[in-house]
């Protein structure tokens, strides 16, 4: 009987040791970062820094004072993401010369390297002055989606909405790119934001 108790006590100690080792490993940053407690990340993001398709660092603070549009995608998606960026292309052609900036963020950074995004952007004749394609670490991109755009981002899954941000950095709308009525509303919002700036000019 005593041997049986000793055996189960040893098993209990083994499981406890494994649990503690796993906990310490994750707290030290060795485990997966997606899904960790928010306190591991610090305060919610207000701006973000990612890598452009040309390899340069991109800081969203550079968009302060400008109207801009963001969407999430991945380059190997042959259907929805392709159609989504075709809508962005139409918007860039319509509003890019009027000062609206466009920011497309991959949700597949393991494959969407800067060079791959550079090649992908050429499919849309994207003007890098108006439309940037960004990549980075997946856990960080997940935070960008959650903290800034209040949307769930994970590998292989993302929102199909386009986000419109005003000159004060506030999200003024999120529009389903496959809904013609919402896309018209989005165009109206962009025109409104551009007109607000014109009205405020001395």
N, C-alpha and C positions, 0 to 999 in steps of 0.2 A: 504493500500500500504506500509506504514511504517513497519507494522508487517511482511510483506512478505520479505522486505529487511533485517530486523533483523534476520529472520529465515535463509536466505541464507548466511548471514554473519557469523552466528553461525556455520553452516555446514562447511563453508570454514575454520574457525578457528579449528574445530574439525579435519579435514583432515590434516591441517598443523601441528597440534600438534602430530598426529599419525606418520606422516612422520619424524618429528624431533626425536621422541622417538625411532623409528626404526633405524634411522641413528646412533644415539648415542649408542644404544645397539650393533649394529654391529661393530662400531669403538672400542668399549670396549672389543670386543672379545666374546660377547654373541651370535652372529649370526653365521651362517655357514661360515667356513673359506674357503671352496673351492669356487673359483671364485672371491675372494676379489682382490682389486688392489694390484699390486706387491709391492707398497710402504709399505703396511701393513706387508710384510714379511721381508723387508730389502733387501740387495743385493742378487743376484743369488747365489745359493749354488755352492761351488767348491768341497766339500766333504760332506758326509752324515753319520749320526749315526742312527742305527736302532737296533732292538732286535733280537738276534739269537733264534733258536728253543730250545736251552738249557737255555734260559733266560738271557744269558750274553749280555752285550752291544757290538755292533759291530761298529767299526769306519772304514770307507773306507780308511782312511790314512794308515791303516795297510797293504793296498795293494800297497802302493807306492814302486816302483822299481820292481813290479811283472807284469806279463801278466795275465789278467783276463777276464772273460766272464760274462755278466749279462743278465738275462731274467726276464720277468714279468709274473705272473700266479696267479691262486687261486686254492686251493686244492679241492674245491667241483666241479670243472669243470671236467666232466667225459670223455671229448673227446679231444679237441684241446690242453688244458694245459697238459693233461696226455701225449699225443704224444710229445709235446714240451719238457717236462722234460725227456722223454725217449731218445730224441736226445741229451739232455744235459748229460744224464747218459753215453751214448756212448762216448761223447767227454771227459768226466771226466775219463773214463776208459782208453782212449787213451792218454790223455795229462796230467792227474793229477799227475802221477809220474814224469813227466818231468817239473813240476813246475807251470803249469797253474792253476789258482784258478777260482772257479765258484760261482756266487752269484745270487741266485733266490729270487726275492722280490714279496711278495703277494700284490694283489690289493684288497683283501678282509680282512683287518685286524680285522674287527668286529667279524669274525668267525675264521680266521686263527690265533689263539693264539699260543704262543710258543709251548705248549704241543701238539697242533694239528699239527703244522708243524713238530715237532719231529717225530710224528707217520707217517706223510706223507713222510718224508725223508727216513724212513726205507723201504718204498716200492721200493726205487731205490738203496738201499744199499749204500747210500751216505756216503763217508768218510768225517767226519766233518773237517778234516785237509785241505781238498781240496774243499769241496762244502758246502756252508752255505745257510740256508733258513732264510729269514728275514721278520719281521713284524714291525708295528709301527702305527702312526696316519695316517689316509687316506689323510688328507690335506698335511702332510709332504711328504708322498710317491708321491703325485701328483707333488709336487715341485721337488723331486728327478728326476722324469721322465722328467719334463719340463726343469729344469735348467741344468741338467747334461747330459741327454741322448736326449734332444730335441725331446721328444715324448709325445703325449697326453696320460695321465693315468686317469682313472675314474672308479668308482665301476662297475664291470661287463665288462669293456672294456679295452683292452691293445694291444700293438703291438705284432705281432707274430715273431718279429725279435730277433736274439741273437746279442748282442753288444760285440765287441772285443776291449779291452782297452790295450794299450801298457804300458811299464814300466814308461813312463813319464806322464801317466794319460790321454793320448789322445785317443779318439775313432778312431780306424783305419778301422772300418767297421761294418755294421749292416746287418745281413744275415737272410733271410726267412728260417725258419727251415723245411718247407714243400717243399722247392725247392732243389732237389738233386744237381743241378749245383752250387747253392749258398753255399750249405753246403760243397761242395768240395773246393770252393773258400775260405771258412772260415778255413778249415783245412790247406790250403796253407798259409793263412795269419798267423795262429798260428805257423806253422813251420818256416815261415819267421821271425817272432818276436823272437822266441827262438834262431834261427840262428844268428840274429843280436847281441844278448847278447853274444853268444859264440864267434863271431868274435871280439867283443869288449874286451873280457877277455884278460889279459896280458899273 
